[in-house]
Amino acid sequence: MLLRMAEGRRGTGTVRVGTASWTDPTLVKSGWYPKGVASSAEARLRFYASRFPLVEVDATYYYLPREEQAGLWVERTPPDFVFNVKAFSLLTGHPTQRKALPEDLLEEVAPEHRDKQRLYASHLSADGMAEVWRRFQDALLPLDSAGKLGAVLLQYPEWFTPRHSSREELRAVRDRLPGYQVCVEFRNGAWLAEGRDRERTLELLSELRLPLVCVDMPQGFRSSLPPVAEVTSPELAVVRFHGRDPKAWQKKTVTERFRYRYDEDELREWVPKTKHLAEGAREVHALMNNCYSDYAVTNAKQFTDLLSSADVPVATPDA
């Protein structure tokens, strides 16, 4: 199955719309997958890929991906299908569960931390962290070789603030994931505070050719970023939709936090913004992260239709 690229005016990039999961249990239970499909991992992915040209893999945040699994993703999707892959938690300064670190790398953990159930990058030796980066990269080689690796999503935590050490961390990204497209999502509003702070962030990302992940999310929190739509790389722009419920955003479980269904007027706000992104980048990835029940897949289809109606070039699966 090939993708049909909608015609657009010259100089405008193509928009791919998808969701941040095809395996969420509430989606599987929602009835969106046809009878006989929901119970099969292979059938679910094949069905999803017949409806959307893009998906984000979030499971790789919790555990290092496996090359064998990435190979199966390649086999089960059409030639032009694209995967964005969220970086393993240790790679972006988040803690990870001890059980998520390969056993042979536990010897790289400082002795005083080996019994802890939550580990941070600072608990590992420099060689240990270099090996984690290498294994993450190697596991994605099947996707990259098949031309199906869209971008690696580096989502940084709230405590990753705009200071010198953070900027140096961003400068090191290209060397740590050579040859891979990477995009950056912040979870601290100071990076995009109006004025010089925002300008400095956009200038840095543009210098490094790292796409800023634009977000639609609840406002009023330290983690809140404004709905800025700016291109910082000519290759790619990314938008992630997290919902707009401030009460849900404070919940601890992922299922509760992203339980939000956008209405069409809310999605329509992002049509001109997405069009602006497409005018500056070769490709735009728009991902619904409101993965509860069929909310994300429903909103992804609605957003695709809204973009098409506005004459924005979109990639759609072609039967």
C-alpha positions as CSV (number, residue, x, y, z in Angstrom):
1,M,0.0,0.0,0.0
2,L,1.5,3.3,-1.0
3,L,0.8,6.8,0.3
4,R,-0.9,9.3,-1.8
5,M,0.6,12.8,-1.3
6,A,-2.0,15.5,-1.7
7,E,-1.0,18.2,-4.2
8,G,-0.1,21.5,-2.8
9,R,1.5,24.7,-4.0
10,R,5.2,24.6,-4.7
11,G,7.4,25.1,-1.7
12,T,4.9,23.7,0.8
13,G,5.9,20.6,2.8
14,T,3.7,17.6,3.3
15,V,1.9,17.0,6.6
16,R,1.7,13.5,8.1
17,V,-1.0,13.1,10.9
18,G,-1.0,10.2,13.3
19,T,-1.2,9.2,17.0
20,A,1.2,8.5,19.8
21,S,0.1,4.9,20.1
22,W,-1.6,2.1,18.3
23,T,-1.5,-0.4,21.3
24,D,-3.1,1.6,24.1
25,P,-5.4,-0.8,26.0
26,T,-8.3,1.6,26.0
27,L,-8.0,2.0,22.3
28,V,-8.0,-1.8,21.8
29,K,-11.2,-2.0,24.0
30,S,-12.9,1.0,22.3
31,G,-14.1,-1.0,19.2
32,W,-12.0,1.0,16.8
33,Y,-10.2,-2.1,15.6
34,P,-12.5,-4.5,13.7
35,K,-13.4,-7.8,15.2
36,G,-10.6,-10.3,14.8
37,V,-8.0,-7.5,14.6
38,A,-7.8,-6.3,18.2
39,S,-6.4,-9.5,19.5
40,S,-3.4,-9.7,17.2
41,A,-0.4,-7.4,17.5
42,E,0.5,-7.8,13.9
43,A,-3.1,-7.2,12.7
44,R,-3.5,-4.1,14.8
45,L,-0.4,-2.4,13.3
46,R,-1.3,-3.4,9.8
47,F,-4.8,-2.0,10.3
48,Y,-3.5,1.2,11.9
49,A,-1.1,1.7,9.0
50,S,-4.0,1.4,6.6
51,R,-5.6,4.4,8.2
52,F,-2.7,6.7,9.0
53,P,0.8,7.4,7.5
54,L,2.6,8.0,10.9
55,V,2.7,6.7,14.4
56,E,4.8,7.5,17.5
57,V,6.3,4.7,19.6
58,D,6.2,5.6,23.2
59,A,7.1,2.2,24.7
60,T,10.7,2.9,24.0
61,Y,10.7,5.5,26.7
62,Y,10.2,2.8,29.3
63,Y,12.4,0.1,27.8
64,L,15.2,0.1,25.3
65,P,13.9,-1.0,21.9
66,R,14.9,-4.3,20.4
67,E,16.3,-4.6,16.8
68,E,14.1,-7.6,16.2
69,Q,10.9,-5.7,17.2
70,A,11.9,-2.8,14.9
71,G,12.3,-5.3,12.1
72,L,8.8,-6.6,12.6
73,W,7.5,-3.0,12.5
74,V,9.1,-2.6,9.1
75,E,7.6,-5.8,7.8
76,R,4.1,-5.0,9.0
77,T,3.7,-1.5,7.5
78,P,3.6,-0.1,3.9
79,P,6.7,1.2,2.3
80,D,6.1,4.9,3.0
81,F,4.9,4.5,6.6
82,V,6.9,6.4,9.2
83,F,7.6,5.8,12.9
84,N,8.7,8.5,15.3
85,V,10.4,6.9,18.3
86,K,10.5,8.4,21.8
87,A,13.9,8.2,23.4
88,F,14.6,5.9,26.3
89,S,14.1,7.8,29.6
90,L,17.8,7.7,30.7
91,L,18.8,9.5,27.5
92,T,16.7,12.6,28.4
93,G,17.5,12.9,32.1
94,H,14.5,11.0,33.4
95,P,14.7,8.2,35.8
96,T,14.2,4.7,34.7
97,Q,13.2,1.5,36.5
98,R,16.1,-0.7,37.5
99,K,14.5,-3.6,35.7
100,A,14.5,-1.6,32.4
101,L,18.3,-1.5,32.4
102,P,19.9,-4.5,30.8
103,E,21.5,-6.8,33.4
104,D,25.0,-6.6,31.9
105,L,24.9,-2.8,32.3
106,L,24.2,-2.9,36.0
107,E,27.9,-3.2,36.7
108,E,28.2,0.3,35.2
109,V,26.0,1.7,38.0
110,A,27.9,3.1,40.9
111,P,27.8,0.6,43.8
112,E,25.9,2.9,46.1
113,H,23.0,3.1,43.6
114,R,22.8,-0.6,42.5
115,D,20.0,-1.5,44.9
116,K,17.8,1.5,44.0
117,Q,14.7,0.8,42.0
118,R,14.9,4.2,40.1
119,L,18.1,5.0,38.3
120,Y,19.3,8.2,36.7
121,A,22.0,8.8,34.1
122,S,24.3,10.2,36.7
123,H,24.2,6.8,38.5
124,L,26.0,5.2,35.5
125,S,29.5,5.6,34.4
126,A,30.3,7.6,31.2
127,D,31.0,4.3,29.4
128,G,27.8,2.9,30.6
129,M,25.7,5.8,29.3
130,A,27.6,5.7,26.0
131,E,26.6,2.1,25.7
132,V,22.9,2.9,26.4
133,W,23.0,5.5,23.6
134,R,24.7,3.0,21.3
135,R,22.1,0.2,22.0
136,F,19.2,2.6,21.5
137,Q,20.6,3.7,18.1
138,D,21.4,0.2,16.9
139,A,18.0,-1.1,17.8
140,L,16.5,1.5,15.3
141,L,18.7,0.5,12.4
142,P,16.0,-1.6,10.7
143,L,13.6,1.4,10.6
144,D,16.4,3.7,9.4
145,S,17.6,1.3,6.7
146,A,14.0,0.9,5.4
147,G,13.5,4.7,5.4
148,K,10.8,4.4,8.0
149,L,12.4,6.2,10.9
150,G,10.9,9.7,11.0
151,A,12.5,11.2,14.1
152,V,13.7,10.3,17.5
153,L,11.7,12.4,20.1
154,L,13.8,13.8,22.9
155,Q,11.3,14.9,25.5
156,Y,13.1,16.6,28.4
157,P,11.8,16.8,31.9
158,E,10.6,19.9,33.8
159,W,14.0,20.2,35.5
160,F,15.7,20.6,32.2
161,T,15.8,24.3,32.2
162,P,17.5,26.8,29.8
163,R,20.9,26.9,31.4
164,H,24.4,26.4,30.0
165,S,24.5,22.6,30.8
166,S,21.2,22.1,29.1
167,R,22.3,23.9,26.0
168,E,25.5,21.8,25.9
169,E,23.4,18.7,26.2
170,L,21.5,19.8,23.1
171,R,24.7,20.5,21.3
172,A,25.8,16.9,21.9
173,V,22.7,15.3,20.4
174,R,24.1,15.0,16.8
175,D,27.2,13.2,18.0
176,R,25.1,10.8,20.2
177,L,22.7,9.9,17.4
178,P,24.6,10.4,14.2
179,G,22.6,10.2,11.1
180,Y,19.2,10.2,12.8
181,Q,16.7,13.0,12.6
182,V,16.0,14.2,16.1
183,C,13.3,16.5,17.5
184,V,13.2,18.3,20.9
185,E,10.2,18.8,23.2
186,F,10.6,20.8,26.4
187,R,8.5,20.5,29.5
188,N,9.5,23.8,31.1
189,G,7.9,27.0,30.0
190,A,11.0,29.1,30.5
191,W,12.4,27.8,27.2
192,L,9.7,29.6,25.3
193,A,8.9,32.5,27.6
194,E,7.9,35.5,25.4
195,G,10.8,37.8,24.6
196,R,14.5,37.1,24.5
197,D,14.3,33.7,26.2
198,R,12.1,32.4,23.3
199,E,14.4,34.0,20.7
200,R,17.5,32.4,22.2
201,T,15.9,29.0,22.2
202,L,14.7,29.2,18.6
203,E,18.1,30.5,17.6
204,L,19.9,27.6,19.3
205,L,17.7,25.0,17.8
206,S,17.9,26.6,14.3
207,E,21.7,26.6,14.6
208,L,21.7,22.9,15.5
209,R,18.9,22.1,12.9
210,L,16.9,20.4,15.6
211,P,13.1,20.7,15.1
212,L,11.2,22.2,18.0
213,V,8.3,20.1,19.0
214,C,5.3,22.5,19.1
215,V,2.7,21.6,21.6
216,D,-1.0,22.0,22.4
217,M,-1.3,21.4,26.1
218,P,-2.9,22.7,29.3
219,Q,-1.7,26.1,30.4
220,G,-0.8,27.5,33.8
221,F,1.8,25.0,34.9
222,R,5.6,25.1,35.2
223,S,5.6,22.4,32.4
224,S,3.3,24.4,30.2
225,L,4.6,25.7,26.9
226,P,2.7,28.2,24.8
227,P,1.2,27.0,21.5
228,V,4.0,28.4,19.5
229,A,4.4,27.2,15.9
230,E,8.0,27.8,14.7
231,V,10.2,26.0,12.3
232,T,13.8,25.4,13.5
233,S,14.8,22.9,10.9
234,P,14.1,22.9,7.1
235,E,13.8,19.1,7.2
236,L,11.0,18.6,9.8
237,A,8.5,20.3,12.1
238,V,6.6,18.5,14.7
239,V,3.3,19.2,16.6
240,R,2.1,17.1,19.5
241,F,-1.4,17.4,21.0
242,H,-1.7,16.6,24.7
243,G,-5.2,17.8,25.4
244,R,-6.4,20.9,27.3
245,D,-7.8,19.7,30.6
246,P,-5.8,21.3,33.4
247,K,-7.3,19.0,36.0
248,A,-6.3,15.9,34.0
249,W,-2.8,17.2,33.5
250,Q,-2.2,16.9,37.3
251,K,-3.1,13.2,37.4
252,K,-0.4,10.7,37.9
253,T,-1.4,8.0,35.4
254,V,-0.9,8.5,31.7
255,T,-4.5,7.3,31.0
256,E,-6.0,10.0,33.2
257,R,-3.6,12.8,32.1
258,F,-4.3,12.5,28.4
259,R,-8.0,11.8,28.6
260,Y,-9.2,14.6,26.4
261,R,-11.2,14.7,23.2
262,Y,-10.6,17.9,21.0
263,D,-13.6,19.5,19.3
264,E,-13.3,20.6,15.7
265,D,-13.0,24.3,16.6
266,E,-9.9,23.5,18.8
267,L,-8.3,21.5,16.1
268,R,-9.1,24.2,13.5
269,E,-6.9,26.6,15.5
270,W,-3.9,24.6,14.4
271,V,-4.7,24.5,10.7
272,P,-3.1,27.9,9.9
273,K,-0.3,27.1,12.3
274,T,0.4,23.8,10.6
275,K,0.2,25.5,7.2
276,H,2.8,27.9,8.5
277,L,5.1,25.0,9.6
278,A,4.6,23.3,6.2
279,E,5.8,26.5,4.4
280,G,9.1,26.3,6.3
281,A,9.8,22.5,6.6
282,R,9.9,19.7,4.0
283,E,7.6,17.6,6.3
284,V,5.4,18.2,9.3
285,H,4.4,15.5,11.7
286,A,1.2,16.1,13.7
287,L,0.7,13.6,16.5
288,M,-2.3,13.2,18.8
289,N,-1.1,12.2,22.2
290,N,-4.6,12.2,23.8
291,C,-4.5,8.4,23.7
292,Y,-7.6,7.4,25.6
293,S,-10.2,5.2,24.0
294,D,-10.6,6.3,20.4
295,Y,-10.0,10.0,21.1
296,A,-6.6,10.2,19.4
297,V,-7.6,8.3,16.2
298,T,-10.8,10.2,15.9
299,N,-9.1,13.6,16.3
300,A,-6.3,12.5,13.9
301,K,-8.9,11.8,11.2
302,Q,-10.7,15.1,11.9
303,F,-7.5,17.0,11.7
304,T,-6.5,15.4,8.5
305,D,-9.8,16.4,7.0
306,L,-9.5,19.9,8.2
307,L,-6.1,20.3,6.7
308,S,-7.3,18.8,3.4
309,S,-10.2,21.2,3.3
310,A,-7.8,24.1,3.8
311,D,-5.6,23.0,0.9
312,V,-2.7,21.9,3.1
313,P,-0.8,19.0,1.5
314,V,-1.4,15.9,3.6
315,A,-0.1,12.3,3.3
316,T,-2.9,9.7,3.4
317,P,-2.9,5.9,2.9
318,D,-4.1,5.1,-0.6
319,A,-6.1,1.9,-0.9
